[in-house]
Amino acid sequence: MTGGPDVTSEPTPSGRHAETSAGDDHDERAAATTAARAADIAGGIPDDVQVIVDALDDKRAADIAVLDLRSVSDTLDWFVVATGESSLQLKALEDSVRERMKAHGHLPRGVEGPSLRWVLLDYGVVVVHVMSPEARTFYDLEGLWADAERIDVTPTR
């Protein structure tokens, strides 16, 4: 066994696999976190949060909530939580976020689901939760993270 970094094969946008080391992912996350914190110091939110809110609003997501987790978590920075009223709307919301973020040069690092109740899109600094009304009530992420600051983000038109 060697002492070098772990190497994995990850899909690229073309569908081919490219080798990356575990350190590469950490470096990318650190750079994204630094950029997000710089945006906050400048008095704003990360651009990615606004892009996601706009994508969700374009597909009429209900009750979009933005939570700033930086003061209550060492590993999470931002949550965007939104409700879709049907499985078709959940899919449309997911697709809207994916398309808009891809247009801004970001692919999700991970996706949980999709299911008929909840999909999670992990963009590193920002984690998006698109949920059915029943799932949102049951899991109560805003209650779980009640100590986090809820940020008012107005969709741009």
DRENDO-1510 file (C-alpha; in Angstrom, 1 decimal, always signed):
<recs>
REC; n; res; u; v; w
REC; 1; MET; +0.0; +0.0; +0.0 .
REC; 2; THR; +1.4; +3.5; -0.9 .
REC; 3; GLY; +1.0; +6.7; +1.0 .
REC; 4; GLY; -0.3; +8.6; -2.0 .
REC; 5; PRO; -3.8; +10.1; -2.4 .
REC; 6; ASP; -6.8; +7.9; -3.2 .
REC; 7; VAL; -7.6; +7.9; -6.9 .
REC; 8; THR; -11.1; +7.5; -8.1 .
REC; 9; SER; -12.8; +7.5; -11.5 .
REC; 10; GLU; -15.5; +10.0; -11.9 .
REC; 11; PRO; -17.9; +10.7; -14.8 .
REC; 12; THR; -17.2; +13.8; -16.8 .
REC; 13; PRO; -19.9; +15.9; -18.7 .
REC; 14; SER; -19.1; +13.8; -21.8 .
REC; 15; GLY; -19.9; +10.6; -19.9 .
REC; 16; ARG; -16.3; +9.4; -19.9 .
REC; 17; HIS; -14.5; +8.8; -16.6 .
REC; 18; ALA; -11.6; +10.9; -15.5 .
REC; 19; GLU; -9.3; +10.0; -12.7 .
REC; 20; THR; -9.3; +12.4; -9.7 .
REC; 21; SER; -7.7; +12.2; -6.4 .
REC; 22; ALA; -9.5; +12.7; -3.1 .
REC; 23; GLY; -7.3; +15.8; -2.6 .
REC; 24; ASP; -8.8; +17.3; -5.8 .
REC; 25; ASP; -12.3; +17.3; -4.4 .
REC; 26; HIS; -11.1; +18.8; -1.1 .
REC; 27; ASP; -9.2; +21.5; -3.0 .
REC; 28; GLU; -12.3; +22.4; -5.1 .
REC; 29; ARG; -14.5; +22.5; -2.0 .
REC; 30; ALA; -12.0; +24.7; -0.2 .
REC; 31; ALA; -11.9; +27.1; -3.1 .
REC; 32; ALA; -15.7; +27.2; -3.3 .
REC; 33; THR; -16.0; +27.8; +0.4 .
REC; 34; THR; -13.4; +30.6; +0.2 .
REC; 35; ALA; -15.4; +32.3; -2.6 .
REC; 36; ALA; -18.6; +32.0; -0.7 .
REC; 37; ARG; -17.1; +33.5; +2.4 .
REC; 38; ALA; -15.6; +36.3; +0.3 .
REC; 39; ALA; -19.1; +37.1; -1.1 .
REC; 40; ASP; -20.4; +37.2; +2.5 .
REC; 41; ILE; -17.7; +39.6; +3.6 .
REC; 42; ALA; -18.7; +41.8; +0.6 .
REC; 43; GLY; -22.2; +41.9; +2.1 .
REC; 44; GLY; -23.9; +39.4; -0.1 .
REC; 45; ILE; -24.7; +35.8; -0.5 .
REC; 46; PRO; -22.9; +33.4; -2.8 .
REC; 47; ASP; -23.9; +33.8; -6.5 .
REC; 48; ASP; -24.8; +30.2; -6.6 .
REC; 49; VAL; -27.5; +30.7; -3.9 .
REC; 50; GLN; -29.1; +33.4; -6.1 .
REC; 51; VAL; -28.9; +31.3; -9.2 .
REC; 52; ILE; -30.6; +28.4; -7.4 .
REC; 53; VAL; -33.4; +30.6; -5.9 .
REC; 54; ASP; -34.0; +32.1; -9.4 .
REC; 55; ALA; -34.2; +28.6; -11.0 .
REC; 56; LEU; -36.7; +27.4; -8.3 .
REC; 57; ASP; -38.8; +30.5; -8.6 .
REC; 58; ASP; -38.9; +30.2; -12.4 .
REC; 59; LYS; -40.7; +26.8; -11.9 .
REC; 60; ARG; -43.0; +28.2; -9.2 .
REC; 61; ALA; -41.5; +26.5; -6.2 .
REC; 62; ALA; -43.4; +27.1; -2.9 .
REC; 63; ASP; -41.8; +28.5; +0.2 .
REC; 64; ILE; -38.2; +28.9; -0.8 .
REC; 65; ALA; -36.0; +29.1; +2.3 .
REC; 66; VAL; -32.3; +29.9; +2.4 .
REC; 67; LEU; -30.5; +28.9; +5.6 .
REC; 68; ASP; -27.0; +30.2; +6.4 .
REC; 69; LEU; -25.5; +27.3; +8.3 .
REC; 70; ARG; -21.9; +28.6; +8.7 .
REC; 71; SER; -22.4; +29.7; +12.3 .
REC; 72; VAL; -23.9; +26.4; +13.4 .
REC; 73; SER; -22.0; +23.8; +11.3 .
REC; 74; ASP; -18.4; +23.1; +10.6 .
REC; 75; THR; -19.2; +21.2; +7.4 .
REC; 76; LEU; -22.2; +22.9; +5.8 .
REC; 77; ASP; -22.5; +26.4; +4.5 .
REC; 78; TRP; -25.9; +27.0; +2.9 .
REC; 79; PHE; -29.2; +25.1; +2.5 .
REC; 80; VAL; -31.8; +26.1; +0.0 .
REC; 81; VAL; -35.1; +24.3; +0.7 .
REC; 82; ALA; -38.2; +24.5; -1.5 .
REC; 83; THR; -41.5; +22.7; -2.0 .
REC; 84; GLY; -42.9; +21.2; -5.1 .
REC; 85; GLU; -46.6; +20.4; -5.1 .
REC; 86; SER; -46.5; +17.3; -7.3 .
REC; 87; SER; -43.9; +14.7; -8.5 .
REC; 88; LEU; -43.9; +16.4; -11.9 .
REC; 89; GLN; -43.1; +19.8; -10.3 .
REC; 90; LEU; -40.4; +18.2; -8.2 .
REC; 91; LYS; -38.8; +16.9; -11.4 .
REC; 92; ALA; -39.2; +20.3; -13.1 .
REC; 93; LEU; -37.6; +22.1; -10.1 .
REC; 94; GLU; -34.7; +19.6; -10.0 .
REC; 95; ASP; -34.1; +20.0; -13.8 .
REC; 96; SER; -34.3; +23.8; -13.5 .
REC; 97; VAL; -31.6; +23.9; -10.8 .
REC; 98; ARG; -29.4; +21.5; -12.7 .
REC; 99; GLU; -29.7; +23.4; -16.0 .
REC; 100; ARG; -29.1; +26.8; -14.5 .
REC; 101; MET; -26.1; +25.6; -12.4 .
REC; 102; LYS; -24.6; +23.8; -15.4 .
REC; 103; ALA; -24.9; +27.0; -17.4 .
REC; 104; HIS; -22.9; +28.7; -14.6 .
REC; 105; GLY; -20.2; +25.9; -14.8 .
REC; 106; HIS; -21.3; +23.8; -11.8 .
REC; 107; LEU; -22.4; +20.1; -11.8 .
REC; 108; PRO; -23.7; +18.6; -8.6 .
REC; 109; ARG; -21.2; +16.7; -6.5 .
REC; 110; GLY; -23.9; +14.3; -5.4 .
REC; 111; VAL; -27.6; +13.7; -5.8 .
REC; 112; GLU; -29.8; +11.8; -3.3 .
REC; 113; GLY; -33.0; +10.6; -4.8 .
REC; 114; PRO; -34.7; +11.7; -6.9 .
REC; 115; SER; -37.9; +10.2; -5.3 .
REC; 116; LEU; -41.5; +11.2; -5.4 .
REC; 117; ARG; -40.9; +13.1; -2.1 .
REC; 118; TRP; -37.5; +14.6; -2.0 .
REC; 119; VAL; -34.4; +15.2; -4.1 .
REC; 120; LEU; -31.1; +16.6; -2.7 .
REC; 121; LEU; -28.6; +18.3; -5.0 .
REC; 122; ASP; -25.1; +18.9; -3.4 .
REC; 123; TYR; -23.2; +21.7; -5.0 .
REC; 124; GLY; -20.5; +21.8; -2.3 .
REC; 125; VAL; -21.1; +25.1; -0.6 .
REC; 126; VAL; -24.8; +25.0; -1.3 .
REC; 127; VAL; -27.1; +22.0; -0.7 .
REC; 128; VAL; -30.5; +22.1; -2.4 .
REC; 129; HIS; -33.5; +20.2; -0.9 .
REC; 130; VAL; -36.6; +20.0; -3.1 .
REC; 131; MET; -39.4; +18.3; -1.2 .
REC; 132; SER; -43.1; +17.4; -1.3 .
REC; 133; PRO; -45.2; +19.2; +1.3 .
REC; 134; GLU; -45.5; +16.0; +3.3 .
REC; 135; ALA; -41.7; +15.3; +3.3 .
REC; 136; ARG; -41.0; +18.9; +4.2 .
REC; 137; THR; -43.4; +18.8; +7.2 .
REC; 138; PHE; -42.1; +15.3; +8.2 .
REC; 139; TYR; -38.4; +16.0; +8.1 .
REC; 140; ASP; -38.7; +19.7; +9.2 .
REC; 141; LEU; -35.2; +20.8; +8.1 .
REC; 142; GLU; -35.9; +24.4; +9.2 .
REC; 143; GLY; -36.8; +23.1; +12.7 .
REC; 144; LEU; -33.7; +20.8; +12.8 .
REC; 145; TRP; -31.5; +23.8; +11.8 .
REC; 146; ALA; -33.5; +26.4; +13.9 .
REC; 147; ASP; -30.3; +28.0; +15.1 .
REC; 148; ALA; -29.2; +28.8; +11.5 .
REC; 149; GLU; -30.0; +32.2; +10.2 .
REC; 150; ARG; -32.8; +32.3; +7.6 .
REC; 151; ILE; -31.8; +34.7; +4.8 .
REC; 152; ASP; -34.4; +36.6; +2.7 .
REC; 153; VAL; -33.4; +36.1; -0.9 .
REC; 154; THR; -35.5; +37.8; -3.5 .
REC; 155; PRO; -35.7; +36.2; -6.9 .
REC; 156; THR; -34.3; +38.4; -9.7 .
REC; 157; ARG; -36.5; +38.9; -12.8 .
</recs>
